[in-house]
Amino acid sequence: MSTPPADPHAPQDAQDPLSRERAHLGSSRAALRAMREDVENLDITDVTANWVNAAVLQHQIDERIKALADLSHTPLFFGRLDYLHAPGADKAEGAEGERFYIGRRHVHDAEGDPMVIDWRAPVSQPFYRASKKDPMDVGLRRRFGYTSGDLTAYEDEHLSDPSEAAATSKLLQQEIERPRVGPMRDIVATIQPEQDEIVRSGLTGSVCVQGGPGTGKTAVGLHRVAYLLYAHRERLARTGTLVIGPNKSFLHYIEQVLPALGELEVKQATVDDLVAHVEVRGTDDATAAVVKGDARMAEVLRRAVRSHVTLPTEGVVVVRGSRRWRVPAYELETIVGELLDRDIRYGAAREALPQRIAHAVLVQMERSGEAPDDRVQDAVARNTAVKAAVKAIWPPVDPAKLVLRLLTDADFLAAHADGILDEDEQKEILWSKPVRSVKSAKWSPADAVLIDEATDLVQRTHSLGHVVLDEAQDLSPMQYRAVGRRCTTGSATVLGDLAQGTTPWATRSWDEALAHLGKGDAVIEELTAGFRVPTDVITYASRLLPHIAPGLTPVASVRENPGFFEVRPTTADEQVVDACEELLRNEGSIGLIAADARIPALTEALTAAGLTYLGPGEETTAQTRLTLVPASLAKGLEYDYVVLDEPQAVVDGEPDERTGLRRLYVALTRAVSGLTVTHAAPLPQQLA
């Protein structure tokens, strides 16, 4: 790290580099303010044809103003590249190199010359990938250190100087280890080469990232969205982007990352949000949920939907004026058979059927010497007799009513699950009590996914341009299908860790999951370098890997700081509170993670001690830095320090030991700087 004094005898360009960098920061902030003011002062009074156009344009202007906001505690630029030659120039010509400041967004001066280059621009790529072995024509890479938004230090790497040995960046380490208060922040200043390769992968291909705790897979997925919006903005503006997380707490935790990068239009949702066709008020036991989430249910539903089609036994007679036109039953049967063979969606086939019948009538008209046009065909398709025939042959299907019948009518289920589900599986998913209506039914989350599948069988689901699916290991095959429907014509970024699968239906392999998603050709990348979890903590947690995911490569922490780690026997809840109070003396956020059943007792102990605390997903502040986290909601969250209460209780809180150990693995790996494990009961033998 460098903060050298000015040398009065040095050339002007070499004097007091830190002051000059601060001056450039000040000028860049002023230029950004000017860019924002230019947009704020736009007058659209005479440039729009009507109030609708004016409203749309004003919305675009408002969004642009938000994107140009200068966040005072967020560095406007974090690095600098000094090229040996001008990018794109012939090196043999000796063209003088250029200097670029790399930041979160593009900033230009009044003449349009760049003062800060967007980190996603091609010219910025060497900041993340250049090395001594491959300097990528970069002579100098400079990193900047900040304190509360003020530029306080810099660090130089002379990549083209063979005499300078490669060294670990201290500023990089400090940025990774910087205390975490508030929501998740971007990693734009610390992206590593293997992460950058995933971030900048193309829009047309799907990517699956297997990454253990602290490898940055969530951040990589979010930054990939930001990069794709930069590289393919017009296309994705039309088709849309979506980030899918495991729960609302997780989405709240990550929701500020993309806005900090200037991207405000990306929507966020859970899988439950996507399939919210009915109100979910019920739950399934694990066995029923596994059956309902099995991909075989898709075929059961397909059969049930198609069973509504009835082959005609009578012809259709269409009366037009004084003429009667008859389409015989055998011809109708041929039309219906052709539509069934095409295997198009039920609703699309139902819409096509009256037109096909009308076409058969028009053929007869032409044979008799008439010359009907498209208007005649449309009129015939709307004929009362034709509509009656369509209703009898291809009646409308309500997806929720269909699923309700499958779950309450044993004979109907048996007819369509024959050869797919055995008798025991059918009994598992049948409801024991009759239900009057769709609204009165106590639907479970798995039921809602079945209704979504049935809905898509009737009418195609809208597809987006790109979908990011985080914590994907916990999805059932039917949930994967639900997500896949949202990106059939787009691409996906799938993020997860097989070792952190904590549902009874958690996926066993990414190949299997991607097949259900409809992205079997996705590239699978593995991140094994841990940047978040300290060495001692990840080493302790990795004792569980042989028992929960024996085929996975353990995460290797690249942190030089081993972190704080302690296993502390206790005899009372007050001692757990004491451990929290000790960690609160440090800077940063504290998470008290415990089995769900232990939360009431710990709530009482914290209240008795006068400690204020938050729930998961609530934003920590300088005044309230402690969060009480049920183990079931810990996934994806991170804290500077963690107190993990009663590991055995975390394991016992799950329906089976493997799922319990996976839940424990998640809880053990939420700490960035230190972990205290407290226990009155013996520790699980797998941690011995």
Stockholm file with secondary structure:
# STOCKHOLM 1.0

chainA/1-688         MSTPPADPHAPQDAQDPLSRERAHLGSSRAALRAMREDVENLDITDVTANWVNAAVLQHQIDERIKALADLSHTPLFFGRLDYLHAPGADKAEGAEGERFYIGRRHVHDAEGDPMVIDWRAPVSQPFYRASKKDPMDVGLRRRFGYTSGDLTAYEDEHLSDPSEAAATSKLLQQEIERPRVGPMRDIVATIQPEQDEIVRSGLTGSVCVQGGPGTGKTAVGLHRVAYLLYAHRERLARTGTLVIGPNKSFLHYIEQVLPALGELEVKQATVDDLVAHVEVRGTDDATAAVVKGDARMAEVLRRAVRSHVTLPTEGVVVVRGSRRWRVPAYELETIVGELLDRDIRYGAAREALPQRIAHAVLVQMERSGEAPDDRVQDAVARNTAVKAAVKAIWPPVDPAKLVLRLLTDADFLAAHADGILDEDEQKEILWSKPVRSVKSAKWSPADAVLIDEATDLVQRTHSLGHVVLDEAQDLSPMQYRAVGRRCTTGSATVLGDLAQGTTPWATRSWDEALAHLGKGDAVIEELTAGFRVPTDVITYASRLLPHIAPGLTPVASVRENPGFFEVRPTTADEQVVDACEELLRNEGSIGLIAADARIPALTEALTAAGLTYLGPGEETTAQTRLTLVPASLAKGLEYDYVVLDEPQAVVDGEPDERTGLRRLYVALTRAVSGLTVTHAAPLPQQLA
#=GR chainA/1-688 SS CBCCCCCTTSCGGGSCHHHHHHHHHHHHHHHHHHHHHHHHTCCCTTTCSSHHHHHHHHHHHHHHHHHTCCCTTSCSEEEEEEESSCTTSCGGGTCCCCEEEEESSCEECTTSCEEEEETTSGGGTHHHHCCSSCCTTEEEEEEEEEETTEEEEEEEECTTCTTSCCCCCHHHHHHHHSCCCSSCCCCTTTCCHHHHHHHTCCSSSCEEEEECTTSCHHHHHHHHHHHHHHHTHHHHHHHCEEEEESSHHHHHHHTTHHHHTTCCCCEEEEHHHHTCSSCBCCCCCHHHHHHHTSTHHHHHHHHHHHTTCCCCSSCEEEEETTEEEEECHHHHHHHHHHHHHHTCCHHHHHHHHHHHHHHHHHHHHHHTTCCCCHHHHHHHHTCHHHHHHHHHHSCCCCHHHHHHHHHHCHHHHHHHHTTTSCHHHHHHHSCSSCCSCTTTSCBCHHHHHHHHHHHHHHSCCCCCSEEEECSGGGCCHHHHHHHHHTTSSSEEEEEECGGGCCSTTCCSCHHHHHHHHTCTTCEEEEECEESSSCHHHHHHHGGGHHHHCTTSCCCEECCSSCCEEEEEECSSHHHHHHHHHHHTTSSSCEEEEECGGGHHHHHHHHHHTTCCCBCTTSCCCSSCCEEEEEGGGCTTCCEEEEEEECHHHHHHTSSSHHHHHHHHHHHHTCEEEEEEEEESSCCCGGGC
#=GC SS_cons         CBCCCCCTTSCGGGSCHHHHHHHHHHHHHHHHHHHHHHHHTCCCTTTCSSHHHHHHHHHHHHHHHHHTCCCTTSCSEEEEEEESSCTTSCGGGTCCCCEEEEESSCEECTTSCEEEEETTSGGGTHHHHCCSSCCTTEEEEEEEEEETTEEEEEEEECTTCTTSCCCCCHHHHHHHHSCCCSSCCCCTTTCCHHHHHHHTCCSSSCEEEEECTTSCHHHHHHHHHHHHHHHTHHHHHHHCEEEEESSHHHHHHHTTHHHHTTCCCCEEEEHHHHTCSSCBCCCCCHHHHHHHTSTHHHHHHHHHHHTTCCCCSSCEEEEETTEEEEECHHHHHHHHHHHHHHTCCHHHHHHHHHHHHHHHHHHHHHHTTCCCCHHHHHHHHTCHHHHHHHHHHSCCCCHHHHHHHHHHCHHHHHHHHTTTSCHHHHHHHSCSSCCSCTTTSCBCHHHHHHHHHHHHHHSCCCCCSEEEECSGGGCCHHHHHHHHHTTSSSEEEEEECGGGCCSTTCCSCHHHHHHHHTCTTCEEEEECEESSSCHHHHHHHGGGHHHHCTTSCCCEECCSSCCEEEEEECSSHHHHHHHHHHHTTSSSCEEEEECGGGHHHHHHHHHHTTCCCBCTTSCCCSSCCEEEEEGGGCTTCCEEEEEEECHHHHHHTSSSHHHHHHHHHHHHTCEEEEEEEEESSCCCGGGC
//
